[in-house]
Amino acid sequence: MTYALNELESLLRKAAVGAGFPVGHAVAIAAAGVWLARRRFPVCEIISRALAVGMRESLAKPDGPGLEYKAVRAAADGPAAIDLLLAGSADVAITLSDVDEPVLLVGLAGVVAKAHGVGVHLHAADVEVAIGEGTDITPIECSLPRDCTVVMRLC
């Protein structure tokens, strides 16, 4: 079955709300899903796994000038981490440990890069990704392992 991107966005948003996520998170997750779909990532698999774990209280803790999240659920913690990254200074890093769906963070970063004209640098395992306003990345170039640690900063 094929969907137009606006249909996909609506479907993802409704799925996130139905899974108990706040509307703001649902909108961010849906936009990230569309960003990833444009680059041929397996969006339905990524988003369904991310939503299946549900919403819960964050385990963020202060860590010097940045923030560290433990046992990260990308759908629950990702939008907040991206917002904190945007609100901080250029030298602040957000560390996300044991991320269940790290590719969702790439989609969230892509949406933010386009909307705010900033660059977001992600480092995980042996993969470094710099996402800018017009970044075109493939699933092969960005094969982030599940349950890895991701460090995000503005670039």
C-alpha positions in Angstrom: 0.0 0.0 0.0 1.3 3.5 -0.8 0.4 6.7 0.9 0.9 10.3 0.0 3.3 12.1 2.5 0.4 14.1 4.0 -1.6 10.9 4.5 1.5 9.3 6.2 1.9 12.4 8.4 -1.7 12.2 9.5 -1.6 8.5 10.1 1.6 8.8 12.2 0.2 11.7 14.2 -3.0 9.8 15.0 -1.1 6.7 15.9 1.1 8.6 18.4 -2.0 10.3 20.0 -3.7 6.9 20.1 -0.6 5.5 21.9 -1.0 8.1 24.6 1.5 10.7 23.5 0.7 14.4 23.9 -0.3 16.2 20.7 3.0 18.2 20.6 5.0 14.9 20.6 2.6 13.4 18.1 3.2 16.3 15.7 7.0 16.1 16.1 7.0 12.3 15.6 4.8 12.5 12.5 7.0 15.3 11.0 10.2 13.2 11.7 8.5 10.2 10.1 7.8 12.1 6.9 11.4 13.5 6.9 12.7 9.9 7.1 10.2 8.6 4.6 11.5 11.2 2.0 14.9 9.5 2.5 13.5 6.0 2.1 13.9 4.9 5.8 11.5 2.1 6.9 9.3 4.6 8.8 6.4 2.4 9.7 8.7 -0.1 11.5 10.7 2.6 13.2 7.7 4.6 14.4 5.6 1.6 15.4 8.5 0.2 17.6 9.0 3.7 19.1 5.3 4.2 20.0 4.9 0.7 21.3 6.9 1.5 24.5 4.6 4.4 25.3 5.0 7.6 27.1 6.6 7.8 30.5 8.5 10.2 32.8 11.9 11.1 31.5 15.0 10.0 33.3 17.0 13.1 32.4 19.6 14.3 34.8 21.9 17.4 34.9 25.4 16.6 33.7 27.6 19.7 33.6 26.6 22.2 30.9 24.6 19.5 29.0 22.0 17.0 29.9 22.2 13.2 30.0 19.2 11.0 29.4 19.3 7.3 30.5 17.3 4.5 29.0 16.0 6.8 26.2 12.7 6.2 24.5 13.2 8.2 21.3 9.5 9.0 20.9 9.1 10.2 24.5 12.5 11.9 25.2 13.6 12.9 21.6 11.3 15.9 21.1 12.2 17.3 24.5 15.9 16.7 24.0 15.8 18.5 20.6 14.0 21.4 22.2 16.6 21.6 25.0 19.3 21.5 22.3 17.8 24.5 20.5 17.3 26.4 23.8 20.9 25.9 24.8 24.1 27.4 23.5 26.2 26.0 20.7 28.6 24.3 23.2 25.9 22.3 25.0 25.7 18.6 24.2 22.8 16.3 24.9 23.8 12.7 25.7 21.1 10.0 25.1 22.1 6.6 26.5 20.5 3.3 25.4 18.3 4.9 22.7 15.6 2.4 21.6 15.1 4.0 18.1 18.1 6.3 17.4 17.0 6.8 13.7 13.9 8.6 15.0 16.4 11.2 16.5 17.8 11.7 13.0 14.3 12.5 11.7 13.6 14.9 14.6 17.0 16.6 14.0 16.2 16.9 10.2 12.9 18.6 10.9 14.5 21.0 13.3 17.4 21.8 10.9 14.9 22.7 8.2 12.5 24.7 10.4 15.2 26.7 12.2 18.0 26.8 9.7 20.5 25.2 12.1 22.8 22.2 11.9 22.6 19.3 14.2 25.5 16.9 14.7 24.8 13.4 16.0 27.5 11.0 17.1 26.7 7.3 17.9 28.8 4.2 17.8 31.0 4.7 14.7 28.6 6.9 12.9 28.7 10.7 12.7 25.9 12.5 11.0 25.7 16.3 10.4 22.2 17.3 9.5 21.6 20.6 7.9 18.7 22.3 6.2 19.0 20.3 3.0 20.7 17.1 4.2 20.0 14.1 2.0 21.0 10.9 3.8 20.2 7.3 3.2 19.5 4.4 5.6 22.8 2.9 4.7 24.7 6.0 5.6 22.8 6.3 8.9 22.6 2.8 10.2 22.5 3.5 13.9 22.3 0.4 16.2 19.4 0.2 18.6 20.2 0.8 22.3 23.3 2.9 21.4 24.4 6.2 23.0 23.8 9.3 20.9 25.5 12.7 21.5 23.7 15.6 19.9 25.0 19.2 19.5 24.3 22.1 17.3 26.8 22.7 14.5 
